[in-house]
């Protein structure tokens, strides 16, 4: 009976090794990479929105709407 117990324990150790090193660790690294990529995308979006806000605020300060007014003329 001792040999069956030995092979049973050996099988359990092998299965634990396979689960840890082929499932848990790769899943953790993929999750970490995905989170890092999402953070990078969020930072790029924030930069882009800040650039858009500064360009729209700068362009709105420069325009003078009174000069752009055209008198309405009725066409007969």
Helices and strands as residue ranges (DSSP letters): H 2-19, I 20-24, H 25-62
